[in-house]
Amino acid sequence: MSLVARIFLSKRAEDQRCILCEDKYFILSHNVKCITSTVTSAFCRGFVVFKGDFMEIYQLVRNISQGYLPNVEEVELLLRAEGQELSYIFEAADKINTQYNGNQVHIRGIIEFSNYCRARCAYCGLNAENKELARYRMEPDEIIQTAKEAIDAGYKTIVLQSGEDLWYTKEKISYIIKGIKALGDVAVTLSVGERDYEDYRQWKEDGADRFLLKHETINRKLYEKLHPHSTLRNRILCLKQLKQLGYQTGSGFMIGLPGQTTKDIAKDILFLNRLKVDMAGIGPFIPHKGTALRDAPAGSNEMTLKALAVSRLILKTTHLPATTALRTLNGKDGQKAFHVGANVIMLKLEPYKYRRLYEIYPKALGVEKSIREERAEMERFIESMGKEVAKGRGDSIRFIERL
Ligand code: SF4
């Protein structure tokens, strides 16, 4: 609805139900507020004035909250929302997150164990053509030892991430998975890129629980321009294989890639839904000097938060992290992510001498601290937001429901 609409209500405004709280009342006002939020004094009894697309967005959000799957144009409409409409979407996403996932935030530990990469992703500082970067590999036993330190500090999920580095053969990765699984009840997530089906199969048999493989963009032309070494078809094939093998599968995409449109982002969100992902990382593009996109502008944090919120409305039980990229561009937006649908955060575990070199995009690392200190600091931060730190492994609800 593009015109100002005036709706006369035969009942008193207080008789209307809030679409978010259900059991509370909805105060109809110029600023349309739920009474669990701050009630404004400027509400009009009997009249509602909805401006712009609010009525359409209001109805759409209500329908999605109740299970309706929007089409591309409807997702685009939500992504274009601003002001009051946007605040409404953010509030709805927060409520859906609490309703389906509780008030908890899961802390994952990530070991970035190698910055060697055979791939040539146009946006990534680790790309094979960046000759300026000093490269490192952690030895398998060093990786297992780092995981042990993290488990002792309270971590229940260890994410093993690297560039596409074939030095780590199927057997080496198997050794690492088994070594970590022997340390206790801990989930192992792999994030090592495109590999053969047989590698994926073996690692699942060895005990790996989850696999992260972002699709980055579902726009085929854009994908293949940014990934000259690969095809979108192969990426999707890998994702389907991982799901078929029984991994809790994560994907995700970037916001603000040069040439990307709002429609592309809407399609990215709907692709995550079609794939029924257990986890989804959505972060802004950040240019790196060692890449072809060094002069391109960074992606928008606001659009990242919108995409996160709209994803939460649709993907109710999927784990959604407040990505490091979002936190890198602006720490406050990283915090805001937890109030628009995010329920996961990842902290680096590898020694600082390696962290400095794992530079997909430039970022500050801060003062060096131990794994235990960093975890304790994050727990305090989560609690300061009024959230709880999740105690378990944090398997995806979607995955548990499939068992
Ligand atoms: S995004 Fe991943 S696969 Fe692509 S260059 Fe970077 S590390 Fe390699």
Residues whose N, C-alpha, C, O or C-beta is under 5 A from the ligand:
A	BS01	SF4	C117 A119 R120 C121 C124 L126 N127 S162 G163 E164 G193
